[in-house]
Amino acid sequence: MTEASGVPTHLHRGGPPETALDPEPEDLRAALDAAADRADPEERRAALAATVARHPASSAAWAALGEAARDPVEAYACFRVGYHRGLDRLRRSGWRGSGYVRWQHPGNRGFLRSLDGLRAAAAAIGETDEVHRCEDFLRQLDPSWPPPGYEPVRIPSG
């Protein structure tokens, strides 16, 4: 079967295709863990910002920085970048804009956390349409959203 664009469309038995991104590199995970261990919020945020500067394509790094944001607008910006960097990575992995991107795969978590953070930050700034788009997209990507034991993203009050 071929789409109008001439690009083949592959149909899959058992439902939509599933994309599982490779896990984040070990040095990035170690840097995120070390930053999270910092007790002082400003030191934590500075360590996360330095990690993002070393790994700007990482949705996980942007999501962590968004969670350390000082206000809802800063959080929104970080989560928005993390979301878009994740879309870039998904497309490079063969994702064509539909199909599952489930939490159960550790490599997908930075992207999904960025998308959920974008949802939470949009709610904090009153962008209701974006909240609904993010909620719908999360459930399309992973019908079991939120996964068991998931801690929702919290946005600081401005």
Backbone as JSON Lines, residues from 0, in Angstrom:
{"i":0,"aa":"M","n":[0.85,-1.17,0.0],"ca":[0.0,0.0,0.0],"c":[0.89,1.24,0.0]}
{"i":1,"aa":"T","n":[0.49,2.29,-0.71],"ca":[1.29,3.5,-0.81],"c":[0.43,4.71,-0.5]}
{"i":2,"aa":"E","n":[0.98,5.63,0.31],"ca":[0.3,6.89,0.6],"c":[0.34,7.76,-0.65]}
{"i":3,"aa":"A","n":[-0.46,8.82,-0.66],"ca":[-0.49,9.75,-1.78],"c":[0.88,10.34,-2.06]}
{"i":4,"aa":"S","n":[1.73,10.43,-1.05],"ca":[3.07,11.01,-1.22],"c":[4.02,10.06,-1.92]}
{"i":5,"aa":"G","n":[3.61,8.79,-2.11],"ca":[4.5,7.82,-2.72],"c":[5.32,7.04,-1.7]}
{"i":6,"aa":"V","n":[5.19,7.39,-0.42],"ca":[5.92,6.7,0.64],"c":[5.13,5.46,1.03]}
{"i":7,"aa":"P","n":[5.77,4.3,1.1],"ca":[5.03,3.09,1.48],"c":[4.47,3.18,2.9]}
{"i":8,"aa":"T","n":[3.27,2.65,3.05],"ca":[2.65,2.54,4.36],"c":[2.67,1.07,4.74]}
{"i":9,"aa":"H","n":[3.26,0.76,5.86],"ca":[3.35,-0.63,6.3],"c":[2.27,-0.89,7.34]}
{"i":10,"aa":"L","n":[1.44,-1.88,7.05],"ca":[0.41,-2.27,7.99],"c":[0.98,-3.36,8.89]}
{"i":11,"aa":"H","n":[0.63,-3.32,10.15],"ca":[1.18,-4.25,11.13],"c":[0.07,-5.1,11.72]}
{"i":12,"aa":"R","n":[0.34,-6.37,11.83],"ca":[-0.6,-7.25,12.51],"c":[-0.58,-6.91,14.0]}
{"i":13,"aa":"G","n":[-1.73,-6.97,14.62],"ca":[-1.79,-6.76,16.06],"c":[-1.81,-5.31,16.47]}
{"i":14,"aa":"G","n":[-2.03,-4.39,15.55],"ca":[-2.14,-2.99,15.93],"c":[-1.02,-2.13,15.42]}
{"i":15,"aa":"P","n":[-0.98,-0.91,15.9],"ca":[0.03,0.05,15.43],"c":[1.45,-0.41,15.78]}
{"i":16,"aa":"P","n":[2.43,0.09,15.03],"ca":[3.82,-0.25,15.36],"c":[4.22,0.39,16.69]}
{"i":17,"aa":"E","n":[5.27,-0.14,17.28],"ca":[5.77,0.37,18.56],"c":[7.22,0.79,18.39]}
{"i":18,"aa":"T","n":[7.56,1.95,18.94],"ca":[8.92,2.45,18.89],"c":[9.51,2.43,20.28]}
{"i":19,"aa":"A","n":[10.7,1.86,20.38],"ca":[11.43,1.83,21.65],"c":[12.79,2.48,21.39]}
{"i":20,"aa":"L","n":[12.97,3.68,21.93],"ca":[14.24,4.38,21.78],"c":[15.32,3.7,22.6]}
{"i":21,"aa":"D","n":[16.55,3.83,22.16],"ca":[17.68,3.32,22.94],"c":[17.76,4.1,24.25]}
{"i":22,"aa":"P","n":[18.2,3.44,25.32],"ca":[18.37,4.15,26.59],"c":[19.38,5.29,26.46]}
{"i":23,"aa":"E","n":[19.25,6.26,27.33],"ca":[20.19,7.38,27.36],"c":[21.58,6.84,27.71]}
{"i":24,"aa":"P","n":[22.65,7.51,27.25],"ca":[24.01,7.06,27.57],"c":[24.27,7.06,29.08]}
{"i":25,"aa":"E","n":[25.14,6.17,29.5],"ca":[25.44,6.01,30.93],"c":[25.96,7.29,31.56]}
{"i":26,"aa":"D","n":[26.83,8.04,30.84],"ca":[27.37,9.27,31.42],"c":[26.27,10.31,31.65]}
{"i":27,"aa":"L","n":[25.29,10.34,30.79],"ca":[24.17,11.26,30.97],"c":[23.33,10.83,32.18]}
{"i":28,"aa":"R","n":[23.02,9.55,32.27],"ca":[22.24,9.06,33.43],"c":[22.98,9.35,34.73]}
{"i":29,"aa":"A","n":[24.3,9.17,34.74],"ca":[25.08,9.43,35.95],"c":[25.03,10.93,36.29]}
{"i":30,"aa":"A","n":[25.14,11.79,35.29],"ca":[25.09,13.24,35.54],"c":[23.73,13.66,36.07]}
{"i":31,"aa":"L","n":[22.65,13.08,35.53],"ca":[21.31,13.4,36.01],"c":[21.12,12.92,37.45]}
{"i":32,"aa":"D","n":[21.63,11.74,37.76],"ca":[21.54,11.23,39.14],"c":[22.33,12.1,40.1]}
{"i":33,"aa":"A","n":[23.53,12.51,39.69],"ca":[24.36,13.36,40.55],"c":[23.69,14.71,40.8]}
{"i":34,"aa":"A","n":[23.08,15.27,39.76],"ca":[22.38,16.55,39.92],"c":[21.19,16.39,40.86]}
{"i":35,"aa":"A","n":[20.45,15.3,40.71],"ca":[19.27,15.07,41.54],"c":[19.63,14.91,43.01]}
{"i":36,"aa":"D","n":[20.85,14.46,43.28],"ca":[21.3,14.27,44.66],"c":[21.66,15.57,45.36]}
{"i":37,"aa":"R","n":[21.75,16.66,44.63],"ca":[22.1,17.95,45.25],"c":[20.93,18.47,46.06]}
{"i":38,"aa":"A","n":[21.19,18.82,47.3],"ca":[20.13,19.28,48.2],"c":[19.66,20.7,47.89]}
{"i":39,"aa":"D","n":[20.58,21.57,47.52],"ca":[20.24,22.97,47.24],"c":[19.58,23.07,45.87]}
{"i":40,"aa":"P","n":[18.36,23.62,45.78],"ca":[17.66,23.7,44.5],"c":[18.42,24.46,43.4]}
{"i":41,"aa":"E","n":[19.1,25.54,43.77],"ca":[19.84,26.3,42.75],"c":[21.06,25.52,42.26]}
{"i":42,"aa":"E","n":[21.73,24.82,43.17],"ca":[22.86,23.97,42.74],"c":[22.36,22.84,41.85]}
{"i":43,"aa":"R","n":[21.22,22.25,42.2],"ca":[20.63,21.18,41.39],"c":[20.3,21.71,39.99]}
{"i":44,"aa":"R","n":[19.66,22.87,39.95],"ca":[19.29,23.45,38.67],"c":[20.53,23.77,37.83]}
{"i":45,"aa":"A","n":[21.57,24.32,38.45],"ca":[22.81,24.64,37.73],"c":[23.47,23.36,37.2]}
{"i":46,"aa":"A","n":[23.47,22.3,37.98],"ca":[24.05,21.03,37.52],"c":[23.23,20.45,36.37]}
{"i":47,"aa":"L","n":[21.92,20.58,36.44],"ca":[21.08,20.1,35.34],"c":[21.28,20.94,34.08]}
{"i":48,"aa":"A","n":[21.41,22.25,34.24],"ca":[21.66,23.12,33.08],"c":[22.99,22.76,32.42]}
{"i":49,"aa":"A","n":[23.99,22.46,33.21],"ca":[25.29,22.05,32.66],"c":[25.16,20.72,31.93]}
{"i":50,"aa":"T","n":[24.33,19.82,32.45],"ca":[24.11,18.53,31.81],"c":[23.39,18.73,30.47]}
{"i":51,"aa":"V","n":[22.39,19.6,30.45],"ca":[21.69,19.9,29.19],"c":[22.67,20.49,28.18]}
{"i":52,"aa":"A","n":[23.55,21.35,28.63],"ca":[24.53,21.96,27.71],"c":[25.44,20.9,27.08]}
{"i":53,"aa":"R","n":[25.75,19.84,27.84],"ca":[26.58,18.74,27.31],"c":[25.78,17.75,26.47]}
{"i":54,"aa":"H","n":[24.47,17.68,26.71],"ca":[23.59,16.71,26.04],"c":[22.31,17.4,25.56]}
{"i":55,"aa":"P","n":[22.42,18.38,24.66],"ca":[21.24,19.16,24.29],"c":[20.16,18.39,23.52]}
{"i":56,"aa":"A","n":[20.48,17.22,23.01],"ca":[19.49,16.43,22.28],"c":[18.71,15.49,23.19]}
{"i":57,"aa":"S","n":[19.0,15.49,24.48],"ca":[18.39,14.54,25.42],"c":[17.08,15.07,25.99]}
{"i":58,"aa":"S","n":[15.99,14.38,25.69],"ca":[14.7,14.72,26.3],"c":[14.74,14.52,27.81]}
{"i":59,"aa":"A","n":[15.46,13.49,28.26],"ca":[15.54,13.23,29.7],"c":[16.2,14.39,30.43]}
{"i":60,"aa":"A","n":[17.25,14.95,29.84],"ca":[17.94,16.08,30.46],"c":[17.04,17.31,30.49]}
{"i":61,"aa":"W","n":[16.35,17.59,29.39],"ca":[15.44,18.74,29.36],"c":[14.29,18.56,30.34]}
{"i":62,"aa":"A","n":[13.76,17.32,30.45],"ca":[12.67,17.07,31.4],"c":[13.15,17.31,32.83]}
{"i":63,"aa":"A","n":[14.35,16.84,33.15],"ca":[14.89,17.06,34.5],"c":[15.07,18.55,34.78]}
{"i":64,"aa":"L","n":[15.56,19.3,33.78],"ca":[15.71,20.75,33.95],"c":[14.35,21.41,34.11]}
{"i":65,"aa":"G","n":[13.36,20.96,33.37],"ca":[12.0,21.48,33.52],"c":[11.45,21.26,34.91]}
{"i":66,"aa":"E","n":[11.76,20.11,35.48],"ca":[11.28,19.82,36.83],"c":[11.98,20.66,37.89]}
{"i":67,"aa":"A","n":[13.14,21.19,37.55],"ca":[13.88,22.05,38.47],"c":[13.65,23.53,38.18]}
{"i":68,"aa":"A","n":[12.74,23.83,37.27],"ca":[12.5,25.22,36.86],"c":[12.04,26.07,38.04]}
{"i":69,"aa":"R","n":[12.28,27.37,37.9],"ca":[11.93,28.31,38.96],"c":[10.51,28.82,38.86]}
{"i":70,"aa":"D","n":[9.89,28.67,37.68],"ca":[8.53,29.15,37.51],"c":[7.88,28.4,36.35]}
{"i":71,"aa":"P","n":[6.56,28.52,36.18],"ca":[5.87,27.76,35.14],"c":[6.31,28.08,33.71]}
{"i":72,"aa":"V","n":[6.68,29.31,33.43],"ca":[7.1,29.66,32.07],"c":[8.45,29.01,31.74]}
{"i":73,"aa":"E","n":[9.38,29.05,32.68],"ca":[10.67,28.38,32.48],"c":[10.45,26.88,32.31]}
{"i":74,"aa":"A","n":[9.58,26.3,33.12],"ca":[9.28,24.87,33.01],"c":[8.69,24.57,31.63]}
{"i":75,"aa":"Y","n":[7.74,25.38,31.19],"ca":[7.1,25.2,29.89],"c":[8.15,25.18,28.78]}
{"i":76,"aa":"A","n":[9.07,26.13,28.82],"ca":[10.11,26.22,27.79],"c":[10.99,24.96,27.79]}
{"i":77,"aa":"C","n":[11.42,24.52,28.95],"ca":[12.26,23.32,29.03],"c":[11.53,22.08,28.53]}
{"i":78,"aa":"F","n":[10.3,21.9,28.98],"ca":[9.54,20.72,28.56],"c":[9.22,20.78,27.07]}
{"i":79,"aa":"R","n":[8.98,21.96,26.54],"ca":[8.7,22.1,25.1],"c":[9.93,21.67,24.29]}
{"i":80,"aa":"V","n":[11.11,22.11,24.71],"ca":[12.34,21.71,24.0],"c":[12.54,20.2,24.13]}
{"i":81,"aa":"G","n":[12.35,19.65,25.33],"ca":[12.5,18.21,25.51],"c":[11.55,17.41,24.65]}
{"i":82,"aa":"Y","n":[10.33,17.88,24.53],"ca":[9.33,17.24,23.69],"c":[9.79,17.24,22.22]}
{"i":83,"aa":"H","n":[10.23,18.38,21.73],"ca":[10.65,18.46,20.33],"c":[11.93,17.67,20.06]}
{"i":84,"aa":"R","n":[12.86,17.67,21.02],"ca":[14.07,16.85,20.83],"c":[13.69,15.37,20.79]}
{"i":85,"aa":"G","n":[12.69,14.99,21.59],"ca":[12.2,13.61,21.56],"c":[11.54,13.26,20.24]}
{"i":86,"aa":"L","n":[10.74,14.18,19.7],"ca":[10.14,13.93,18.38],"c":[11.22,13.72,17.33]}
{"i":87,"aa":"D","n":[12.28,14.53,17.39],"ca":[13.4,14.37,16.44],"c":[13.99,12.98,16.57]}
{"i":88,"aa":"R","n":[14.22,12.56,17.77],"ca":[14.84,11.25,18.02],"c":[13.91,10.11,17.57]}
{"i":89,"aa":"L","n":[12.62,10.25,17.84],"ca":[11.66,9.24,17.4],"c":[11.65,9.12,15.87]}
{"i":90,"aa":"R","n":[11.64,10.25,15.2],"ca":[11.63,10.22,13.73],"c":[12.89,9.56,13.18]}
{"i":91,"aa":"R","n":[14.04,9.84,13.8],"ca":[15.28,9.2,13.37],"c":[15.25,7.69,13.62]}
{"i":92,"aa":"S","n":[14.4,7.26,14.53],"ca":[14.27,5.84,14.85],"c":[13.19,5.15,14.03]}
{"i":93,"aa":"G","n":[12.61,5.88,13.08],"ca":[11.63,5.28,12.19],"c":[10.17,5.55,12.52]}
{"i":94,"aa":"W","n":[9.92,6.26,13.6],"ca":[8.54,6.59,13.96],"c":[7.98,7.54,12.92]}
{"i":95,"aa":"R","n":[6.77,7.29,12.46],"ca":[6.18,8.09,11.4],"c":[4.99,8.94,11.87]}
{"i":96,"aa":"G","n":[4.96,9.25,13.14],"ca":[3.9,10.1,13.65],"c":[2.71,9.36,14.23]}
{"i":97,"aa":"S","n":[2.75,8.05,14.17],"ca":[1.7,7.26,14.81],"c":[2.32,5.95,15.29]}
{"i":98,"aa":"G","n":[1.62,5.33,16.2],"ca":[2.14,4.1,16.79],"c":[2.49,4.34,18.24]}
{"i":99,"aa":"Y","n":[2.78,3.25,18.94],"ca":[3.02,3.33,20.36],"c":[4.44,3.75,20.69]}
{"i":100,"aa":"V","n":[4.54,4.55,21.74],"ca":[5.82,4.94,22.34],"c":[5.57,4.78,23.84]}
{"i":101,"aa":"R","n":[5.8,3.59,24.32],"ca":[5.36,3.22,25.68],"c":[6.43,3.5,26.74]}
{"i":102,"aa":"W","n":[5.93,3.82,27.94],"ca":[6.76,4.09,29.12],"c":[7.59,2.87,29.49]}
{"i":103,"aa":"Q","n":[7.11,1.68,29.24],"ca":[7.82,0.46,29.66],"c":[9.22,0.38,29.07]}
{"i":104,"aa":"H","n":[9.5,1.11,27.99],"ca":[10.83,1.13,27.39],"c":[11.6,2.32,27.98]}
{"i":105,"aa":"P","n":[12.65,2.08,28.75],"ca":[13.37,3.17,29.43],"c":[13.82,4.3,28.5]}
{"i":106,"aa":"G","n":[14.18,4.0,27.28],"ca":[14.61,5.05,26.36],"c":[13.51,6.03,25.97]}
{"i":107,"aa":"N","n":[12.25,5.64,26.15],"ca":[11.12,6.51,25.81],"c":[10.74,7.46,26.94]}
{"i":108,"aa":"R","n":[11.27,7.22,28.12],"ca":[10.78,7.94,29.29],"c":[11.09,9.43,29.29]}
{"i":109,"aa":"G","n":[12.24,9.84,28.78],"ca":[12.55,11.27,28.72],"c":[11.55,12.02,27.85]}
{"i":110,"aa":"F","n":[11.22,11.42,26.7],"ca":[10.25,12.04,25.81],"c":[8.87,12.11,26.47]}
{"i":111,"aa":"L","n":[8.42,10.99,27.04],"ca":[7.1,10.98,27.66],"c":[7.05,11.9,28.88]}
{"i":112,"aa":"R","n":[8.13,11.97,29.63],"ca":[8.2,12.88,30.78],"c":[8.16,14.33,30.3]}
{"i":113,"aa":"S","n":[8.83,14.62,29.2],"ca":[8.77,15.98,28.63],"c":[7.36,16.32,28.18]}
{"i":114,"aa":"L","n":[6.69,15.38,27.54],"ca":[5.32,15.62,27.09],"c":[4.37,15.82,28.29]}
{"i":115,"aa":"D","n":[4.53,15.0,29.32],"ca":[3.7,15.18,30.52],"c":[4.05,16.49,31.23]}
{"i":116,"aa":"G","n":[5.32,16.85,31.25],"ca":[5.71,18.13,31.83],"c":[5.13,19.3,31.05]}
{"i":117,"aa":"L","n":[5.12,19.17,29.73],"ca":[4.52,20.21,28.9],"c":[3.03,20.34,29.23]}
{"i":118,"aa":"R","n":[2.36,19.21,29.44],"ca":[0.95,19.22,29.84],"c":[0.77,19.97,31.17]}
{"i":119,"aa":"A","n":[1.59,19.62,32.14],"ca":[1.48,20.24,33.47],"c":[1.81,21.73,33.42]}
{"i":120,"aa":"A","n":[2.84,22.1,32.67],"ca":[3.22,23.52,32.57],"c":[2.15,24.3,31.82]}
{"i":121,"aa":"A","n":[1.58,23.7,30.78],"ca":[0.5,24.36,30.05],"c":[-0.69,24.62,30.98]}
{"i":122,"aa":"A","n":[-0.99,23.65,31.84],"ca":[-2.08,23.84,32.81],"c":[-1.75,24.99,33.76]}
{"i":123,"aa":"A","n":[-0.5,25.07,34.17],"ca":[-0.09,26.11,35.12],"c":[-0.18,27.51,34.52]}
{"i":124,"aa":"I","n":[-0.03,27.64,33.22],"ca":[-0.11,28.97,32.59],"c":[-1.47,29.19,31.9]}
{"i":125,"aa":"G","n":[-2.38,28.23,32.05],"ca":[-3.73,28.42,31.53],"c":[-3.9,28.14,30.05]}
{"i":126,"aa":"E","n":[-3.03,27.34,29.47],"ca":[-3.13,27.01,28.04],"c":[-3.91,25.7,27.89]}
{"i":127,"aa":"T","n":[-5.22,25.81,28.06],"ca":[-6.11,24.66,28.14],"c":[-6.07,23.77,26.9]}
{"i":128,"aa":"D","n":[-6.05,24.36,25.72],"ca":[-6.02,23.54,24.5],"c":[-4.77,22.66,24.46]}
{"i":129,"aa":"E","n":[-3.64,23.21,24.87],"ca":[-2.39,22.44,24.89],"c":[-2.47,21.31,25.92]}
{"i":130,"aa":"V","n":[-3.1,21.56,27.04],"ca":[-3.27,20.52,28.06],"c":[-4.01,19.33,27.44]}
{"i":131,"aa":"H","n":[-5.1,19.6,26.75],"ca":[-5.9,18.53,26.15],"c":[-5.13,17.81,25.04]}
{"i":132,"aa":"R","n":[-4.39,18.55,24.22],"ca":[-3.58,17.91,23.16],"c":[-2.55,16.97,23.78]}
{"i":133,"aa":"C","n":[-1.87,17.44,24.82],"ca":[-0.85,16.6,25.47],"c":[-1.48,15.37,26.11]}
{"i":134,"aa":"E","n":[-2.61,15.54,26.8],"ca":[-3.28,14.39,27.43],"c":[-3.67,13.36,26.38]}
{"i":135,"aa":"D","n":[-4.27,13.82,25.29],"ca":[-4.68,12.91,24.21],"c":[-3.47,12.21,23.6]}
{"i":136,"aa":"F","n":[-2.4,12.95,23.36],"ca":[-1.21,12.38,22.73],"c":[-0.57,11.34,23.65]}
{"i":137,"aa":"L","n":[-0.49,11.63,24.94],"ca":[0.06,10.66,25.89],"c":[-0.71,9.35,25.84]}
{"i":138,"aa":"R","n":[-2.05,9.43,25.79],"ca":[-2.85,8.2,25.77],"c":[-2.77,7.49,24.41]}
{"i":139,"aa":"Q","n":[-2.56,8.24,23.33],"ca":[-2.36,7.6,22.03],"c":[-1.02,6.87,21.99]}
{"i":140,"aa":"L","n":[0.0,7.49,22.57],"ca":[1.33,6.88,22.56],"c":[1.41,5.67,23.48]}
{"i":141,"aa":"D","n":[0.75,5.76,24.62],"ca":[0.78,4.67,25.6],"c":[-0.62,4.58,26.22]}
{"i":142,"aa":"P","n":[-1.46,3.68,25.69],"ca":[-2.85,3.59,26.17],"c":[-2.98,3.31,27.66]}
{"i":143,"aa":"S","n":[-1.93,2.83,28.31],"ca":[-2.0,2.59,29.76],"c":[-1.56,3.82,30.55]}
{"i":144,"aa":"W","n":[-1.39,4.97,29.89],"ca":[-0.94,6.19,30.57],"c":[-1.94,6.63,31.61]}
{"i":145,"aa":"P","n":[-1.55,7.04,32.79],"ca":[-0.19,7.02,33.32],"c":[0.19,5.61,33.79]}
{"i":146,"aa":"P","n":[1.46,5.26,33.65],"ca":[1.87,3.92,34.05],"c":[1.8,3.75,35.57]}
{"i":147,"aa":"P","n":[1.67,2.51,36.02],"ca":[1.62,2.26,37.47],"c":[2.85,2.84,38.17]}
{"i":148,"aa":"G","n":[2.63,3.52,39.28],"ca":[3.73,4.08,40.07],"c":[4.3,5.38,39.54]}
{"i":149,"aa":"Y","n":[3.75,5.9,38.45],"ca":[4.26,7.13,37.85],"c":[4.0,8.32,38.76]}
{"i":150,"aa":"E","n":[5.03,9.11,38.98],"ca":[4.91,10.35,39.76],"c":[4.67,11.5,38.79]}
{"i":151,"aa":"P","n":[3.48,12.09,38.78],"ca":[3.22,13.2,37.85],"c":[4.2,14.36,38.05]}
{"i":152,"aa":"V","n":[4.46,15.05,36.97],"ca":[5.35,16.21,37.01],"c":[4.67,17.31,37.81]}
{"i":153,"aa":"R","n":[5.45,17.94,38.68],"ca":[4.94,19.07,39.47],"c":[5.6,20.35,38.96]}
{"i":154,"aa":"I","n":[4.82,21.35,38.78],"ca":[5.29,22.63,38.26],"c":[5.33,23.63,39.42]}
{"i":155,"aa":"P","n":[6.43,24.37,39.55],"ca":[6.48,25.36,40.64],"c":[5.47,26.48,40.38]}
{"i":156,"aa":"S","n":[4.92,27.02,41.43],"ca":[4.04,28.18,41.25],"c":[4.94,29.38,41.02]}
{"i":157,"aa":"G","n":[4.5,30.24,40.15],"ca":[5.32,31.37,39.73],"c":[5.47,32.37,40.78]}
